Amino acid sequence: MNPFDLSGKHILITGASSGIGKAIAILCSELGATLTVSGRNEKRLEETFSLLLGSGHVKVAMDLTDYVNTAKMVESFNKFDGVVYCVGTQQNCIAKTMTDSVLNDVFKVNFNSIINLNTLLFENKKINKSASIVFISSVASQYAEVGNAAYSASKGALTAFARVLALENAKRKIRVNTVSPAMVRTPLLKKFDVSEEQFAEDEKKYPLGYSDADDIAPAVTFLLSDGALKITGSDIKIDGGLTLN
């Protein structure tokens, strides 16, 4: 018996329309899971959906910052054996000049929307006993970079929340963990006003180089699997060796 097989598990993956979420969804389907995939961009979500192996999958285009619509969607969901929260945004702002606007915009996506969805899933009894919940956090929660205060704070809050959620749900054998990547080559990088030469110079700080989305997905599927039945409240750091320095 393969302890990492996901056959028979129904898993919700948010942020599945691109990047890390897309890679996680594809790998979960290859390992036998039945998926509900969600994302804001319906066209890109359809592309992910078309790449899933197996049958019985469901796609749901939704913006998690829209609480009313999200609440309606949750009511229609079946129960889940696994949930992956994989959404995020980033805005550069020097810490000493931080504004409510930047802080609210980042936290609304990176923290509030995820916690609201999590609460809705529990309130509507959509999380099965012995389920596994995985939050995609970031090494930025522990590693400081100039201009990254809002993003770092939001991911730090997410990691702290996950640990408390893990403790509170241990009696139901529900496991809660985080995965914290450093720089990952995804479409999100296009939002940065940085040249390829600057990225190449930055990558020199990583002994193993930048990660790709496919480098992150296996850690998530491991935590979703029965191979991780005794792992909860943990954080798996995938940083290419960045924090060794």
N, C-alpha and C positions, 0 to 999 in steps of 0.2 A: 504494500500500500504506500502510495506517495503522500507524505504529510503536507506537501506543498500544493497538492491538487485542490482546485476550487470548485470542483463539480458539486452541484446541489446547493451552492450558495447563491443567494440573491444579493447583489451589491449595488449601492447607489454611488455614483461618481459625479461630483460637481466639477465644473470647469473642464469638461471633457471635450470641448470644441477645439482645443489646440494645446500645444506644448506638453507639459508634464501630465496633465489630466488625460489628454488624448492617448499618450503612450501607456498610461496605467490602464485605461479602458481596453485597449487592444490586447495587452498582455493578460489581463483578467479573463477576457473571452477565450484566449488561446489555452488558458488553464482550466477552462470548463465552467466558469461562472455565468450566471444569467444576470444581465445588467440593466439598470436604469441609468441612462446617461443624461446629464443636463448641461446647458451652457447658454450664454446670452445670444450668441450668433447662430441663428438657425441654419444658415448655409454651411458653415464650418462644422456644426454639430452633425448635419446630415453626412458630411464626408467621413467623420469618425464612425458614425453608425454603419456606413457601408463597408467599413473595414473590419467589423466585428465578426468573429467566428461563432458558429452555433446559432441557435434560434431562441425566440422568446424574449429578446431584448426590447427595451422601450426607450424612446428618446423624448425628452421634455425640454423645450426651449423656454427658459425662464431666467429672469434677472433677480438674483437673491436679495438685492437691495429694495425690491418691491415687495414689502412684507405682506400686503393683502393678497396679491396674486400667488406668492409662495405658499401662504397658508392654505389657499384653495387647492393648490397642486398636491400638497402633503396629504390632504384628506383623501385624495384619490390613489395614493400609493399603496402597494402591498407592503408586507413586513420585510425588513432587511436583516441579513446576516452580517453585512459589512457596509460601512459608509466611509467614503473618502472625501474630505473637504479640501478642494484644490482650486481656490480662487485667490486673486491678488492683484494689487495695483501698487504703483510706486510714484512718489513725487519727491524731488530733491528740494531740500530747504535746510539752511544752516540752523543748528539748534537754537542759537541765541536770538534768532529772528523768527522762530516758529510762530505761525498764525493759527487761529482757530479754523480757518478755511482749509488749510493744508491738512491739519490734524484730523479734522472731521471727515474730509474726503477719503483719506487713507484708511482710517479706522472703520468707516462705514462699509467698505468693501472687505478689508482684510480681517476684521474682527466682528463687528456688529452683525453683519449679514450672516456670517457663519454660525455665530452663537444663536441667533434668532432661529435659523433653520434647525439647529440641533435641538433647541427647546421644543419646537413644533413637532419634531419627530418623536421625542419622548412623550410629550403631552398626548399625542395621537396614538401612542403605543405602537409605533412603527419599527422599533428596535427589538429584535428577538433576544432572548436570553442567550448568553455565550457569544454574542456578536462581537465584531472587532471594528473599532472606529479609528481612523487615521487622519490626523491633521497634517497638511503640508505647511510646515513652518519655514524657517530659514536660519542659516548660520548667522545671519545678521542680528539675531536676537542676542548673540553673545560676542560678535565680532564687529568692532566699531569702524565705520568709514565716514569720512567727511560728507555732510549733506544728506545722510541716510537716517536721520533721527526718527522721523515719523514712521518710516517703514520698519526700522529696527524695533521701535516701541510696540507697534501693532503685532509683530511676530513674537516678541517677548511675551506680550499679554496672551496670545494664543497658546504658546507653550505652557505658560503657567496655568491657564484655564484647563488645558487637557489633563494635567497632572491631578488637579482636584476632581475633575470628572471621572478619572480612573479610580480614584480612591472611593468616591461616592457610589460607584456602580460595581465594585468588586464582588459584592455579595451575589449579584446576578451573573457573575462570571463574564461580564462585559469588559473587554479590554480596550484601553484607550492609549494610543501612542502618537508620537510626532516623528516626522521625517524632516530633516533640516538640510536642504541643499545649499551650496554656495552658488557661484555663477553657473547658470545652465543656458546652453544655446537654445533659445526659444524665440518665437516672434516678439516677445516682450522686449527683447534687446533693441528692437528698432525704435522704441520710444526714447532711448537714450541719445543725447546729442554727442555721440562718441564715434570717432573714425575707426576703421578696421585696424589701423596702425596702433591706436591707443588701446584697443582691446587686446591686441597681440602683446603689447608691453605689459598690460595688467595681468595677462595669463601667465607671465613668467613668475608671478608670486605663488602659483599653484604647482607643486612638485609633480602632480599627475595631470595637470592641465584642467581646462574647463570640462564640465560634464555635459552630456547630451541628455535629452528627456528619457531616452531608453536606459540610461544609467541609473535613473531614479526609480523607475517602475518596479524592478525586482525587489527592492527593499519594501515597497508598499505591499506587493502581493505576498511577500513572506509574512508580514504582520497580519494580513487578512487570513492567512492559512492556519490550519491546525498545528503547523510546525512551530507556531508562536503562542501556544496556549497559556504559557506561564509568563509571558512578557506583557507588562502593563505599566504605564507611567514612565515609559522610556522614550528617549530621543535618539534616533539614528542620524548621525551627522555624515553627510556626503559632500565633502568640500575639496576633494582632490588634494588634500594635504595642506590647504591654505593655513589652517590654524596651528600647524606644526611649528611655524616660524615665530 
